[in-house]
Amino acid sequence: MGSAVAAVRYFRPSALSLRVPAGYDPSEVPVCEDTETRDQRYRDAERDATPFFAVERYDEGYAVTYDLLPAGYELSTDAREALDERLTEEIEAVVGDESRPTVEVGKSVGPALGTLSVFEREATAREIAAIASRTVLDESNWVTASPPGSADDVRRN
């Protein structure tokens, strides 16, 4: 008998749903062990117009990264602000817990791109990623992203 291979399927955006998970359990969060894997997952997200969401492994530890731009979306202002507040609370709890070794954790919670790092343990990064995923991957929190240089882009030189 042949062996079965599980295929990862991505779906293009439709009027009904992007069909991405509504959030991960910590054990289900994708982990990129190296830059080659991360780069391939980004290419897959761009090709399939789906969000990039993963824990990334670095020499210093683990980082949580999300990017909604490959799907053409970003978080609404309310969702981003709520996520930022929730992650501040969670990161403060991690840093204050001596059983979770972490020297310093930084966070950047943007409308389309966010990073949380550096966590010493993969399990801690997965836990924080699962919390973030419930907001980031919930399509009801998304708005159409404005391309850089559009009328909605208020940045000026």
C-alpha positions in Angstrom: 0.0 0.0 0.0 1.2 3.6 -0.7 1.6 6.2 1.9 -0.9 9.0 2.1 0.4 12.6 1.9 -1.6 15.4 3.5 -1.8 18.3 1.1 -2.0 21.9 2.3 -4.8 23.7 0.5 -5.2 27.4 0.1 -8.3 29.2 -1.2 -8.5 32.4 -3.1 -10.6 35.2 -1.7 -14.3 34.9 -2.5 -17.4 36.9 -1.6 -18.2 34.3 1.1 -14.9 33.7 2.9 -11.1 33.4 2.6 -11.5 30.1 4.5 -8.5 30.7 6.8 -8.7 29.3 10.3 -10.5 31.6 12.8 -7.5 31.0 15.1 -5.0 28.4 16.2 -4.6 26.3 19.2 -1.0 26.6 20.4 -0.1 23.2 19.1 -1.4 24.1 15.6 0.5 27.3 15.1 2.8 26.9 12.1 6.5 27.1 13.0 9.2 28.2 10.5 12.4 26.5 11.6 14.6 28.4 9.1 14.5 31.3 6.6 14.0 29.0 3.7 10.8 27.7 5.2 9.6 31.2 6.1 10.3 32.5 2.6 8.4 29.6 1.0 5.4 30.2 3.3 5.5 33.9 2.3 5.6 33.0 -1.4 2.7 30.5 -0.9 0.7 33.2 0.9 1.3 35.7 -1.9 0.5 33.2 -4.6 -2.7 32.1 -2.9 -3.7 35.6 -1.6 -3.9 34.3 2.0 -2.4 35.8 5.2 1.0 34.8 6.5 1.0 33.8 10.2 3.7 31.8 11.9 6.2 31.4 14.7 9.7 31.9 13.3 12.8 30.4 14.9 15.9 32.6 15.2 19.2 32.1 16.9 18.0 34.4 19.7 14.7 32.6 20.2 11.2 32.7 18.6 9.1 35.4 17.1 5.5 35.6 16.1 4.8 37.3 12.8 1.6 38.1 11.0 1.1 39.7 7.6 -2.4 40.3 6.1 -1.2 42.1 3.0 -0.7 39.0 0.8 -4.5 38.5 1.3 -5.2 42.2 0.5 -6.5 43.1 4.0 -5.5 44.7 7.2 -7.0 44.9 10.6 -9.6 47.5 11.3 -8.6 50.2 13.7 -10.7 48.8 16.5 -9.4 45.3 16.1 -5.8 46.5 16.0 -6.2 48.6 19.1 -7.9 45.7 21.0 -5.1 43.3 19.8 -2.4 45.7 20.9 -4.0 46.0 24.4 -4.5 42.3 24.7 -0.9 41.5 23.7 0.5 44.1 26.0 -1.3 42.3 28.9 -0.1 38.8 27.7 3.5 39.9 27.2 3.6 41.6 30.6 2.4 38.3 32.1 5.1 36.4 30.3 7.9 38.8 31.3 6.7 38.8 34.9 6.6 35.0 35.2 9.9 33.6 36.3 9.0 30.1 35.0 9.0 31.5 31.4 12.6 32.7 30.8 12.5 35.8 28.6 14.9 38.7 28.9 13.0 41.3 26.8 10.0 41.0 24.5 9.2 43.7 21.9 6.0 44.0 19.9 4.9 45.8 16.9 1.2 45.6 16.2 0.4 47.2 12.9 -2.7 47.1 10.7 -1.3 44.6 8.3 2.0 43.5 9.7 2.9 42.6 13.3 5.8 41.0 15.2 6.2 39.8 18.7 9.7 38.8 19.8 11.9 37.4 21.2 10.6 34.5 23.2 13.1 32.0 24.6 10.8 29.0 24.4 8.8 27.8 21.4 5.9 26.9 23.6 5.6 30.5 24.9 5.7 31.9 21.4 3.0 29.4 20.3 0.8 30.4 23.3 1.1 34.1 22.4 0.6 33.4 18.7 -2.6 31.4 19.4 -4.0 34.4 21.3 -3.0 36.8 18.5 -4.4 34.5 15.8 -7.9 34.7 17.2 -8.0 38.4 16.3 -5.6 38.5 13.3 -7.2 35.6 11.4 -10.8 36.5 12.1 -12.2 37.9 8.9 -14.7 40.1 10.6 -11.8 42.2 11.9 -10.5 42.8 8.4 -10.8 45.8 6.0 -9.5 46.1 2.5 -5.9 47.3 2.6 -5.0 50.5 1.0 -1.9 50.3 -1.2 1.0 52.6 -0.3 0.7 55.9 -2.1 -3.1 55.7 -2.3 -5.3 58.6 -1.3 -5.8 56.9 2.1 -2.0 56.9 2.8 -1.4 59.9 4.9 2.4 59.6 5.1 4.3 62.4 3.4 7.9 63.1 2.7 
